[in-house]
Amino acid sequence: MIRRPLGRTGLTVSALGLGCSRIASLGTRRSPAEMRALLERALDHGITLFDTADIYGQGDSERLIGRVLSGRRDAAVICTKAGLTLRTSQTLIRLAKPALRPVLTRVGRLGRAASAVRQGSEDTAFEPQRLRKRLEGSLRRLKTDHVDVFLLHSPPLTALADGALYDLLDSVVENGLARTTGVSCRSLKDAGQVIAAGRVDVVQVPLSAAALARADELLAEAAAHGVGVIAREVFAGGVLVGSAASPPDPAAFDQALKAVVADPRMAAALVGVTTPGHLAANVAAVASLAEAGTTAPSRQHPAVPA
């Protein structure tokens, strides 16, 4: 597995990271035991970066990661996020998961509907003291005394304007709750302004192969400032998923992932998977880059199949 420095943080991460938003969601068609096995397999494949958030699976994503990684803590770089919230109805759903999951996994449409309802129930809460308490809750669920990376979860730029949230991030590091901090940004434009503020060490950005050309200036600025960049939504935010009637060529996923990882200014690309087969395919795609020696910087980015 390719490994890269996460900016100036002193951390080294696998170029392929595991996005953990779906490993404990209501619509996931795999059992908790299968998801635990998947996390173990990711570690065995050399994946070290695990990205989660306190709202993923109503907190169950962190709980699952905590059960698996607590015994292999030194092998993992755990990134969690806070700032988005779920309304009370969604929080209560966690208690009903054991009864609801078998029904939702049998009927895929219901699982997708549940995910859509959850997204529509998201709100924001970026009060510094509340965020600190939420991070402390994440640490309990993750069974650790610190996370490696703590990110603000998609804050509007207005929430960052007075500097109070940046001060919170500084205090989180000073108090040993996180090794480094940053912002998971809503857009490349937001990320550019966050980097320009000079207060963070990590940014997470939506960055598919199709957007690489537009991200060139951002990646150059991040590299110049020593800011680690983690890409998410590398499959164009679901555009490549297609439909049952017209599924995409698996090569499209392979090419899209390799296009993002090939730029060494990217510390890591996050991919969410729920099956061993998809995990192995992504690992193989990244491994093929290392074998071919094709991770040199270039302004000519591979095209993504339509």
Residue pairs with C-beta under 8 A, 6 or more apart in sequence:
1 14
1 15
1 16
1 45
1 46
1 47
1 48
1 283
1 286
1 287
1 290
2 14
2 15
2 16
2 261
2 286
2 287
2 289
2 290
2 295
3 12
3 13
3 14
3 15
3 48
4 12
4 13
4 15
4 264
4 266
4 267
4 268
5 11
5 12
5 228
5 267
6 12
6 13
6 77
6 149
6 180
6 201
6 202
6 228
6 230
6 267
6 268
7 201
7 202
7 222
7 226
7 227
7 228
7 229
7 267
8 201
8 226
8 227
8 228
9 149
9 179
9 180
9 201
9 202
9 228
10 179
10 180
11 77
11 148
11 149
11 179
11 180
11 228
12 48
13 48
13 49
13 77
13 267
13 268
14 46
14 47
14 48
14 49
14 268
15 261
15 266
15 267
15 268
15 269
15 286
16 47
16 49
16 257
16 261
16 268
16 269
16 271
16 282
16 283
16 286
17 47
17 48
17 49
17 50
17 51
17 79
17 230
17 268
17 269
17 270
17 271
18 39
18 42
18 47
18 49
18 50
18 51
18 270
18 271
18 272
18 273
18 279
19 51
19 232
19 270
19 271
19 272
20 50
20 51
20 52
20 56
20 61
20 64
20 65
20 272
21 52
21 53
21 56
21 57
21 61
21 272
22 28
22 56
22 272
22 274
23 35
23 38
23 39
23 56
23 57
23 61
23 64
23 65
23 272
23 274
24 32
24 35
24 56
24 57
24 60
24 61
24 63
24 64
25 56
25 57
25 61
25 114
25 115
25 118
26 57
26 93
26 97
26 100
26 101
26 104
26 111
26 114
26 115
26 118
27 104
27 105
27 110
27 111
27 112
27 114
27 115
28 35
28 101
28 105
28 111
28 274
29 105
29 108
29 111
29 274
30 38
30 274
30 275
32 64
35 64
35 274
36 64
36 67
36 68
37 276
38 273
38 274
38 275
38 276
38 279
39 50
39 64
39 65
39 68
39 69
40 68
41 276
41 279
42 50
42 279
43 69
43 72
43 75
43 76
45 279
45 280
45 283
46 283
47 283
48 75
48 76
48 77
49 76
49 77
49 79
49 230
49 268
49 270
50 65
50 69
50 76
50 77
50 78
50 79
51 79
51 80
51 81
51 204
51 230
51 232
51 270
52 61
52 62
52 65
52 78
52 79
52 80
52 81
53 61
53 62
53 80
53 81
53 82
53 84
53 153
54 62
54 80
54 81
54 82
54 134
54 137
54 138
54 141
55 84
55 85
55 86
55 122
55 153
56 62
57 64
57 94
58 86
58 90
58 91
58 93
58 94
58 97
59 94
59 137
59 141
60 94
60 97
62 80
62 138
62 141
62 142
63 141
65 78
65 142
66 141
66 142
66 143
66 144
67 143
69 75
69 76
69 78
69 142
69 143
69 144
70 142
70 143
70 144
73 144
76 148
77 148
77 149
78 142
78 144
78 147
78 148
78 149
79 147
79 148
79 149
79 150
79 151
79 204
79 230
80 135
80 138
80 142
80 147
80 149
80 150
80 151
81 150
81 151
81 152
81 153
81 184
82 131
82 134
82 135
82 138
82 150
82 152
82 153
83 124
83 125
83 126
83 131
83 152
83 153
83 154
83 155
84 122
84 123
84 124
84 125
84 153
84 154
85 122
85 123
85 124
85 125
86 118
86 121
86 122
86 123
87 121
87 123
89 121
90 117
90 118
90 121
93 100
100 114
103 110
104 110
104 111
104 114
105 111
124 154
124 155
124 156
124 159
125 131
126 152
126 155
126 159
126 165
128 164
128 165
128 167
128 168
131 152
131 165
131 168
132 168
132 171
132 172
132 177
135 147
135 150
135 172
135 177
135 178
136 177
138 147
139 145
139 146
139 147
139 177
145 176
146 176
146 177
146 178
146 179
147 177
147 178
147 179
148 178
148 179
148 180
149 178
149 179
149 180
149 181
149 182
149 202
150 169
150 172
150 177
150 178
150 180
150 181
150 182
151 181
151 182
151 183
151 184
151 202
151 204
152 160
152 165
152 169
152 182
152 183
152 184
153 184
154 184
154 185
154 186
155 165
155 183
156 186
157 190
157 193
159 165
160 166
160 183
160 194
160 197
163 199
166 197
166 199
166 200
169 181
169 182
169 199
169 200
170 181
170 199
172 178
172 181
173 179
173 180
173 181
180 201
180 202
181 200
181 201
181 202
182 194
182 200
182 201
182 202
182 203
182 204
182 227
182 228
183 190
183 191
183 194
183 200
183 202
183 203
183 204
184 203
184 204
184 232
185 191
185 194
185 203
185 204
185 205
185 206
186 206
187 205
187 206
188 205
188 206
188 207
188 211
188 214
188 215
188 218
191 203
191 205
191 218
191 222
192 217
192 218
192 221
194 200
194 203
195 203
195 218
195 221
195 222
195 225
195 227
196 221
198 225
200 227
201 226
201 227
201 228
202 227
202 228
202 229
202 230
203 222
203 227
203 228
203 229
203 230
204 229
204 230
204 231
204 232
204 270
205 215
205 218
205 229
205 230
205 231
205 232
206 231
206 232
206 233
206 237
207 215
207 229
207 231
207 232
207 233
207 234
207 260
207 266
207 269
208 233
208 234
208 235
208 236
208 237
208 239
208 256
208 260
208 304
209 234
209 236
209 255
209 256
209 259
209 260
209 301
209 302
209 303
209 304
210 236
210 304
212 259
212 260
212 263
212 301
213 299
213 301
216 299
218 229
219 229
219 263
219 265
219 266
220 265
221 227
222 228
222 229
222 265
223 265
228 267
229 265
229 266
229 267
230 266
230 267
230 268
230 269
230 270
231 260
231 266
231 268
231 269
231 270
232 269
232 270
234 256
234 257
234 260
234 269
234 270
234 271
235 241
235 253
235 256
235 257
235 271
236 256
236 304
240 248
240 252
240 253
240 256
240 304
241 248
242 248
248 305
249 305
250 281
251 305
252 304
252 305
253 281
253 282
253 285
254 281
254 285
255 302
255 304
255 305
256 304
257 269
257 271
257 282
257 285
257 286
258 285
258 286
258 288
258 289
258 294
258 302
259 301
259 302
259 304
260 266
260 269
261 269
261 285
261 286
261 289
261 295
262 289
262 294
262 295
262 298
262 301
262 302
263 295
263 297
263 298
263 301
264 295
264 296
264 297
265 297
271 282
273 279
273 282
289 295
